[in-house]
Amino acid sequence: MSPSIGNKRWKIVFMLTVCYIVLYMDRSCMSMAGPAMMKYFNWNATQFGLVSTAFFIGYACTQLLGGWLADRFGGGKIVMFGALWWSVFVFLTPFGATLGLMIAIRIFMGMGEGVSLPAMSTIIAQWIPKKESGLAWGVSIMGVSIGIALAMPISAGIINTWGWEMVFHIFAFLAPVWVIIWWKFGKDKPEDCLTVSPEELKYIRSDQELQIDHSGKAVNLTTKDIFSTPSVWTGAISFFCTNYLFYLFMTWLPTYFVKGRGFEMNTSAIYTMMPYMVATVTYPLGGWLADRAASKFGHNLGRKLFPLLGMVGAGILLILGSRAATSVAAVAFISASNGLLCLTMGGYYSMPIVFSPKNAGKITGLYATCATIGGIVAPLLTGIVVDHYGYNYALYLGAGISITGAIILLTSQVRPIVPISERQRDKQQIVTENE
């Protein structure tokens, strides 16, 4: 972050951090309102899990589309549209008088948020050199934990004072404020920003060099080139496993503390903040560590190292937390588990930029889609397991899936995507050399 070249890129990252704060406050307030909503609508755990899952159905539908649109038209425009869209449905949530209507509202809300993450990836890919991409992602997604941590006590205060409905009515106005800020100060790429110094622009572009093929021409990847690369898919599937546990925490942790550990609502709000306070530190730390490891060991090992350690550690600590004899010990283990889980994110989100900076939105869209499938599966499956076997077994399942994700990530090769034509030429050359 050298002041001699300018730091406009980090001001853009800070605005994305604020966007994440708002996005996750709007998304996670339902988990805090969950116990009150279950009582009001007479839902069981499976029905609440279904409502929570509905958001992610809509979210999954627009991830790839959002990445494609952002790569084509610019990430800022897509994020602004998505923010206004999802705000409407946050406001409408209390009007979901029937289970079916509530599910529809949550699906439409998810569609608005779904375009945002891949669009922000496009913005980061334009503004940040590869060597800083992990830290940039870590700082921006720090807004996730801040947003969730803020949402818990604020939601509890609103519920206790005005009722659960007002949480949604108040939070619905946060995203439009961010849209005004981005419209005035944000830009999709540094060339569009009058306040970026020539030195900073040169610094950014110097680490975003074009990929060159055997003939010396710039590589233009096709959609088939991208999605026929096995490592893109193994990375995305591994990311599903990481996010299964992440969304289990986000959607069920307040309810687990109330119903599984017997906390009061206000106590649950305080304890639910703890895992995200830890994550606020580990998000940027994980991104910084990913950049350092990539510099020392190369992108392939460096970008995967801390995701591997984080997923295994998160699974082990969650098992310990589920078996803890005291509530304080359970909160400590679960907080540490979530902290290690969030340590993985900077490494994961910097992988698409290594695969192809020009197509980072599309690849992040695939990663986000797989992550969202985790968001679809985790709330509903957790509810089913809770209803039939209890909370501990739901946590065991989350831990096992996280560790499985680490095993899958071992098979991924994080390096620039090679076009199909180049792969075929390389295979033919090997065959020729062996004859």
C-alpha positions in Angstrom: 0.0 0.0 0.0 2.8 2.4 -0.9 1.7 6.1 -0.7 4.3 7.0 -3.4 2.1 5.4 -6.1 -1.3 6.2 -4.6 -3.9 4.1 -2.8 -7.0 4.7 -4.8 -7.3 0.9 -5.4 -7.7 0.4 -1.6 -10.4 3.0 -1.4 -12.3 1.0 -4.0 -11.7 -2.2 -1.9 -13.0 -0.4 1.2 -16.2 0.5 -0.6 -16.6 -3.2 -1.5 -16.1 -4.0 2.2 -19.0 -1.7 3.0 -21.1 -3.4 0.4 -20.4 -6.8 1.9 -21.4 -5.4 5.4 -24.7 -4.3 4.0 -25.3 -7.4 2.0 -24.7 -9.7 4.9 -26.7 -7.6 7.4 -29.7 -7.9 5.0 -29.0 -11.6 4.4 -28.4 -12.7 8.0 -31.0 -10.8 9.9 -33.5 -13.6 9.3 -31.3 -16.0 11.3 -31.6 -13.7 14.3 -35.4 -13.3 13.7 -35.7 -17.1 13.3 -36.9 -18.1 16.7 -39.6 -15.3 16.7 -40.6 -16.2 13.2 -40.9 -19.9 14.0 -43.2 -19.1 16.9 -45.2 -16.5 14.9 -45.8 -18.8 11.9 -45.7 -22.1 13.9 -42.9 -23.5 11.8 -40.9 -26.5 12.8 -37.1 -26.7 12.2 -37.5 -28.2 8.8 -39.9 -25.5 7.6 -37.5 -22.7 8.9 -34.7 -24.5 7.1 -36.8 -24.5 3.9 -37.4 -20.7 4.1 -33.7 -20.1 4.8 -32.8 -22.4 1.8 -35.2 -20.5 -0.5 -32.9 -17.4 -0.5 -30.1 -19.5 -1.8 -32.1 -21.0 -4.6 -32.6 -17.5 -6.0 -28.9 -16.7 -5.2 -27.7 -19.6 -7.2 -29.8 -18.7 -10.2 -27.9 -15.5 -10.9 -24.3 -16.2 -10.0 -23.0 -17.2 -13.4 -25.2 -14.6 -15.1 -23.9 -11.9 -12.8 -20.3 -12.8 -13.6 -20.9 -12.8 -17.3 -22.7 -9.5 -17.2 -20.0 -7.9 -15.0 -17.2 -9.1 -17.3 -19.1 -7.6 -20.2 -20.6 -4.4 -18.8 -18.7 -3.6 -15.7 -19.1 -4.8 -12.1 -20.3 -1.6 -10.5 -23.4 -1.3 -12.6 -24.4 -4.9 -11.8 -23.8 -4.5 -8.1 -25.9 -1.3 -7.9 -28.8 -3.0 -9.7 -28.6 -6.0 -7.5 -28.5 -3.9 -4.3 -31.7 -2.0 -5.2 -33.4 -5.3 -6.3 -32.6 -7.2 -3.1 -33.6 -4.2 -0.9 -37.2 -4.3 -2.2 -37.6 -7.9 -1.1 -35.9 -7.4 2.3 -38.7 -4.9 2.9 -41.4 -7.3 1.7 -40.2 -10.2 3.9 -42.7 -9.6 6.8 -45.6 -9.7 4.2 -44.9 -13.4 3.5 -48.2 -14.5 5.1 -47.9 -18.1 3.9 -45.0 -20.5 3.6 -45.2 -20.4 -0.2 -45.2 -16.6 -0.4 -42.3 -16.4 2.1 -40.3 -18.8 0.0 -41.0 -16.8 -3.2 -40.0 -13.5 -1.5 -36.7 -15.0 -0.3 -36.0 -16.5 -3.7 -36.4 -13.1 -5.3 -34.2 -11.5 -2.7 -31.5 -14.1 -3.3 -31.6 -13.3 -7.1 -30.6 -9.7 -6.3 -27.8 -10.6 -4.0 -26.6 -13.4 -6.4 -25.2 -11.1 -9.0 -23.1 -9.1 -6.5 -20.2 -11.4 -5.5 -19.0 -12.3 -9.1 -19.5 -8.6 -10.1 -17.3 -7.5 -7.2 -14.7 -10.1 -8.4 -14.6 -8.3 -11.7 -14.0 -5.0 -10.0 -11.1 -6.5 -7.9 -9.6 -8.1 -11.0 -9.5 -4.7 -12.7 -8.2 -2.7 -9.8 -5.8 -5.1 -8.0 -2.6 -6.7 -9.1 -2.3 -10.5 -8.6 0.3 -10.2 -5.9 -2.2 -8.2 -3.7 -5.4 -10.1 -4.7 -5.5 -12.3 -1.7 -5.3 -9.3 0.7 -7.8 -7.3 -1.3 -10.3 -10.2 -1.2 -9.6 -10.7 2.5 -10.2 -7.0 3.3 -13.4 -6.8 1.2 -15.0 -10.0 2.6 -14.1 -8.9 6.1 -17.4 -7.1 5.6 -19.1 -10.5 5.7 -18.2 -11.0 9.4 -18.7 -7.4 10.3 -22.1 -7.4 8.7 -23.2 -10.6 10.5 -21.7 -9.4 13.8 -23.5 -6.1 13.5 -26.8 -7.7 12.4 -27.0 -9.9 15.5 -27.2 -7.4 18.4 -29.0 -4.7 16.2 -31.6 -7.3 15.1 -32.0 -8.4 18.7 -32.5 -4.9 19.9 -35.1 -4.1 17.2 -37.0 -7.4 17.8 -37.2 -6.7 21.6 -38.3 -3.1 21.0 -40.5 -3.2 17.9 -40.9 -6.8 16.9 -39.3 -9.0 14.3 -41.0 -7.4 11.3 -39.2 -4.1 11.8 -35.8 -5.7 11.4 -36.5 -6.2 7.7 -38.2 -2.8 7.2 -35.2 -0.9 8.7 -32.4 -3.0 7.1 -34.0 -2.6 3.6 -32.8 1.0 3.4 -29.1 0.2 4.0 -28.2 -0.9 0.4 -29.7 2.1 -1.4 -27.4 4.3 0.7 -24.4 2.3 -0.5 -25.6 2.6 -4.1 -25.5 6.4 -3.8 -22.0 6.3 -2.4 -20.7 4.0 -5.2 -22.5 6.0 -7.9 -20.6 9.1 -6.7 -17.2 7.7 -5.9 -16.8 4.2 -7.4 -15.5 3.2 -10.8 -15.4 -0.2 -12.6 -11.7 0.1 -13.6 -8.8 2.4 -12.9 -8.7 3.9 -16.4 -12.2 5.4 -15.7 -11.0 7.1 -12.5 -9.6 10.6 -12.9 -7.9 10.5 -9.4 -5.7 7.5 -10.1 -2.1 8.4 -10.6 -0.2 7.2 -13.7 2.2 5.4 -11.3 -0.6 3.5 -9.6 -2.2 2.5 -12.9 1.1 1.2 -14.1 1.7 -0.7 -10.9 -1.8 -2.3 -11.2 -1.4 -3.3 -14.8 2.2 -4.5 -14.4 1.0 -7.6 -12.5 -1.9 -8.3 -14.9 0.1 -9.2 -17.9 -1.6 -10.9 -20.9 -1.3 -14.7 -21.2 0.7 -15.5 -24.4 0.4 -18.7 -26.4 3.1 -20.6 -28.2 3.0 -18.3 -31.3 3.4 -15.2 -29.1 -0.2 -14.1 -29.5 -2.5 -13.0 -26.6 -4.7 -15.9 -25.3 -8.4 -15.2 -25.6 -10.2 -17.9 -23.6 -13.6 -19.2 -24.6 -16.3 -20.3 -22.2 -15.5 -23.9 -23.2 -11.8 -23.4 -22.4 -12.7 -22.2 -18.9 -15.4 -24.8 -18.0 -13.5 -27.7 -19.5 -10.6 -27.1 -17.1 -10.8 -29.8 -14.3 -9.1 -27.6 -11.7 -11.7 -24.9 -12.1 -14.3 -27.5 -11.1 -12.4 -29.2 -8.3 -11.7 -25.8 -6.7 -15.4 -24.9 -7.0 -16.6 -28.2 -5.5 -14.2 -27.8 -2.7 -15.6 -24.3 -2.1 -19.0 -25.9 -1.8 -17.8 -27.9 1.1 -16.3 -24.8 2.8 -19.5 -22.9 2.4 -21.7 -25.7 3.6 -20.2 -25.2 7.0 -20.2 -21.4 6.6 -23.9 -21.3 5.9 -24.6 -23.8 8.6 -23.1 -21.3 11.0 -24.8 -18.3 9.5 -28.4 -19.7 9.4 -28.4 -22.0 12.5 -26.0 -20.6 15.0 -28.4 -18.2 16.8 -31.1 -20.9 16.9 -28.5 -23.5 18.1 -27.5 -21.2 21.0 -31.1 -20.6 22.0 -32.5 -24.1 21.5 -29.4 -26.3 21.6 -27.6 -24.5 24.5 -30.5 -22.8 26.2 -29.4 -19.2 25.9 -31.8 -16.3 26.1 -32.2 -14.2 23.0 -29.9 -11.3 24.1 -27.3 -13.8 25.3 -27.5 -15.6 22.0 -27.0 -12.4 20.1 -23.8 -11.7 22.1 -22.4 -15.2 21.7 -23.3 -15.3 18.0 -21.1 -12.3 17.5 -18.0 -14.0 18.8 -17.3 -16.3 15.8 -17.6 -13.3 13.5 -15.4 -11.1 15.6 -12.8 -13.7 15.2 -13.5 -13.9 11.5 -13.0 -10.2 11.1 -9.3 -10.8 11.9 -8.9 -14.0 10.0 -10.5 -12.8 6.7 -7.7 -10.3 5.8 -5.1 -12.4 7.6 -5.9 -15.4 5.3 -5.7 -13.2 2.2 -2.4 -11.7 3.3 -1.0 -15.2 4.1 -2.3 -16.5 0.7 -0.3 -13.7 -1.1 2.8 -14.4 1.0 2.6 -18.1 0.4 2.0 -17.6 -3.4 5.1 -15.4 -3.5 7.2 -18.0 -1.8 5.8 -21.3 -3.2 4.0 -20.2 -6.3 0.3 -19.8 -6.9 -0.6 -23.4 -7.0 0.6 -24.4 -3.5 0.4 -20.9 -2.1 -3.2 -20.2 -2.9 -4.3 -23.6 -1.6 -2.1 -24.0 1.6 -4.2 -22.0 4.1 -7.6 -23.2 2.7 -6.4 -26.8 3.3 -5.2 -26.1 6.8 -8.3 -23.9 7.6 -10.9 -26.5 6.5 -9.3 -29.4 8.4 -8.8 -27.2 11.5 -12.4 -25.9 11.3 -13.8 -29.4 11.2 -11.8 -30.6 14.2 -12.7 -27.6 16.3 -16.4 -27.8 15.5 -16.5 -31.4 16.7 -14.8 -30.3 19.9 -17.3 -27.5 20.2 -20.3 -29.8 19.8 -18.9 -32.0 22.6 -17.9 -29.2 25.0 -19.2 -29.6 28.5 -19.8 -25.9 29.1 -21.5 -23.2 27.0 -18.5 -21.0 27.2 -16.2 -23.7 25.9 -18.7 -24.4 23.1 -18.7 -20.8 22.1 -14.9 -20.7 22.2 -14.4 -23.8 20.0 -17.1 -22.7 17.5 -15.6 -19.2 17.3 -12.2 -20.7 16.6 -13.7 -23.1 14.0 -15.4 -20.2 12.2 -12.2 -18.2 12.4 -10.2 -20.9 10.7 -12.9 -21.4 8.1 -12.8 -17.8 7.2 -9.0 -17.9 7.0 -9.6 -19.9 3.8 -11.6 -17.3 1.9 -8.8 -15.0 0.7 -7.0 -17.9 -0.9 -10.2 -19.2 -2.6 -11.3 -15.9 -4.0 -7.9 -15.1 -5.4 -7.8 -18.3 -7.4 -10.1 -17.1 -10.3 -7.7 -14.2 -10.9 -4.8 -16.6 -11.3 -6.9 -18.8 -13.6 -7.8 -15.8 -15.8 -8.0 -12.1 -14.7 -10.1 -11.3 -17.8 -12.6 -14.0 -16.9 -12.5 -13.7 -13.1 -16.2 -12.8 -13.0 -17.3 -16.0 -14.8 -15.0 -18.2 -12.7 -16.0 -16.5 -9.4 -19.6 -17.0 -10.6 -19.0 -20.7 -10.8 -17.3 -20.7 -7.4 -20.2 -18.7 -5.9 -22.8 -21.0 -7.5 -21.2 -24.0 -5.8 -20.9 -22.0 -2.6 -24.6 -21.2 -2.9 -25.6 -24.8 -3.4 -24.0 -25.2 0.0 -26.3 -22.4 1.2 -29.2 -24.3 -0.3 -28.3 -27.6 1.2 -27.0 -26.6 4.6 -30.0 -24.9 6.2 -32.5 -27.5 5.1 -30.3 -30.6 5.7 -29.4 -29.2 9.1 -33.1 -28.7 10.0 -33.8 -32.3 9.0 -30.9 -33.7 11.0 -31.9 -31.6 14.0 -35.5 -32.8 13.9 -34.4 -36.5 13.7 -31.1 -36.7 15.5 -30.4 -33.5 17.3 -28.0 -30.6 17.0 -24.7 -32.5 17.7 -25.1 -34.7 14.6 -25.8 -31.7 12.4 -22.5 -30.2 13.6 -20.7 -33.5 13.0 -22.0 -33.5 9.4 -20.8 -30.0 8.8 -17.3 -30.8 10.2 -17.1 -33.9 8.0 -18.0 -32.0 4.8 -15.4 -29.3 5.6 -12.6 -31.9 5.9 -13.8 -33.6 2.7 -13.4 -30.2 0.9 -9.8 -30.1 1.9 -9.2 -33.5 0.3 -10.9 -32.4 -2.9 -8.8 -29.2 -3.1 -5.6 -31.2 -3.1 -6.5 -32.3 -6.6 -6.8 -28.8 -8.0 -4.0 -27.1 -10.0 -4.1 -23.3 -9.5 -2.4 -21.9 -12.6 -3.4 -19.9 -15.8 -6.0 -21.8 -17.9 -4.6 -23.3 -21.1 -6.9 -23.1 -24.1 -8.2 -26.4 -25.5 -6.2 -25.9 -28.7 -3.0 -25.5 -26.7 -3.8 -28.6 -24.7 -4.2 -30.6 -27.8 -1.0 -29.3 -29.3 0.9 -30.2 -26.1 -0.6 -33.7 -26.2 0.4 -34.2 -29.8 3.9 -33.0 -29.1 4.2 -35.5 -26.3 3.0 -38.3 -28.5 5.4 -37.3 -31.3 8.4 -37.2 -28.8 7.5 -40.7 -27.5 7.4 -42.2 -31.0 
